[in-house]
Amino acid sequence: MSTTRSFGLRTWATPVTIGSFVLMAVSGVLMFFDVVPGYLVFAHEWFSWVFIVGTIAHIAVNYRAFARHLRTGWGRASVAVFLVLLLVSTFSFGRITAPQLKWPISEALVDAPLAALAAVTETDPEALVARLRAHGIGATPEQNIRQLAEEHRLDEFHILGLVMLPDR
């Protein structure tokens, strides 16, 4: 008689769901308090897919209990409440939110000449060019980050980080 178990859904569904939930919960709380070191946001966004896969597998393994729960008033109410919250959260109700600003601001910064970015960061344009040169990026104050990224085959946000976060 073999003591090894097959590696089926039941083997991994719950551990993946629990592990990814812990990652999502902790990273979500840290993001709520604007503590976002390293790749925290990246991990939160991308591992949400692992959470989804784990949850679908967990539901598949426990389908009868899940279906039985949804037949109760509390089960239907909980799904309805969270679907309504999801729907409402997609509207900004006329307010401008930080996520809406993220990409337009990033694009404006990436397309602005280095001289303009120097003014924004209260840095002398030549000092900014020298800082980039110290990182192996030859530039002029008239160039923008998009041009430099293409020319030096670097990520735009890497160069933007060198401009906006000089102590990195």
Number of C-alpha atoms within 10 A of each C-alpha: 3 4 5 6 7 8 8 9 13 14 12 13 21 18 13 19 20 15 14 22 19 13 17 21 13 14 20 18 11 15 15 10 9 9 13 14 9 8 9 17 17 12 13 19 14 11 16 16 12 16 22 15 16 23 19 15 19 21 16 15 17 14 13 11 12 14 12 10 13 15 11 11 9 11 14 12 12 13 12 12 11 11 12 11 11 11 10 11 10 8 9 10 8 6 8 9 9 8 8 11 10 10 11 11 11 14 13 10 21 21 15 16 19 23 20 16 23 19 12 12 15 10 14 14 20 15 12 25 20 16 17 18 13 10 10 10 17 14 20 18 17 11 15 21 25 20 15 19 18 11 12 11 9 14 14 19 16 13 19 19 13 15 22 17 11 12 7 7
